[in-house]
């Protein structure tokens, strides 16, 4: 134990390897077996828990665990025994993976008087960059493949590394560029803050301007969304989860029987017990995002980057259910949720 806690060089090597795995995962997640996720994340979580000296209690994790424990029992009951281990483990592992990648060390617990230089900010940038590089390169490869494909005129996109046997729609294709867009927006906000920091009037107005711009974008999105078939499916899904709370219902509004909402599709297939605990987890992650926004110890670039990554992924999960059918999309979001839950509590 002490050898692990005192070996800082090993910790740096393992962190670099973990970031490399995230980049590889972002690039290759369409074809990566869930077994590989378990093989990589479980040893890392065990090692990092020993190295940092603690694993803080996290109520979000408790609700996430409850959700997929119930889902696993239902899968076992309906004859899907083969997916039970990964169903139960992967969401929790990816959330913990995100948390422990950037967790700060508890020097009091590990009994180490000499404190290392704090590289927490660098770690967050490394983790988010690794994810962004992998998934953006995949998006570019998908675009190149689709340009020469006859399915392009139908609104579908090829997916690299699948042997042209897997296709996505436009929304799922755009998901590959969310993180790169978040880096661009965060960089713009940082630049505006930097050039205006000497003007006291502008400094005082900045939060209100950002709030106004965000509200305008949210209203514009809402107006466009409520005019779509997806909103009608959402309303019907909410009605059915209340009236047919044990699940197993379908919708006639969409071609694939979906509510066009990832969380509601869990409720559609597994009932209100899974839906409620999963939705509570979502609300708790929003609480962490608000806490991060209010944390003055986190610089504006990191704060903006993580918040926009959180918003971008969750808006996608709200308007499209593809992440339910193909949960690798959601595992990426869980890593971000894990990062935010840790960074939101930074005190120094």
Buried (B, 14 or more C-beta within 10 A) or exposed (E): EEEBBBEEEEBEEBBEEBBEBBBBBBBBBBEBEBEEBBEBBBEBBEBBBBBBBBBEEBEBBBBBBBBBBBBBBBBBEEEEEEEBEBBBBBBBBBBBBBBBBBBBBEBEEBEBEEEEEEBBBEBBBBBBBBBBBBBBBBBEBBBEBBEEBEEBEEEBBBBBBEEEEBBBEEEBBBBBBBBBBBBEBBEEBBEBBEEBEEEEEBEEEBEEEBEEEEEEEEEEEEEEBEEEEBBBBBEBBBEBBEEBBEBEBEBEBBEEBBBBBBBBBBBBBBBBBBBBBBBBBBEBBBEBBEBBBEBEEBEBBBBBBBBBBBBBBBBBBBBBBBBBEBBBBBBBBBBBBBBBBBBBBBEE
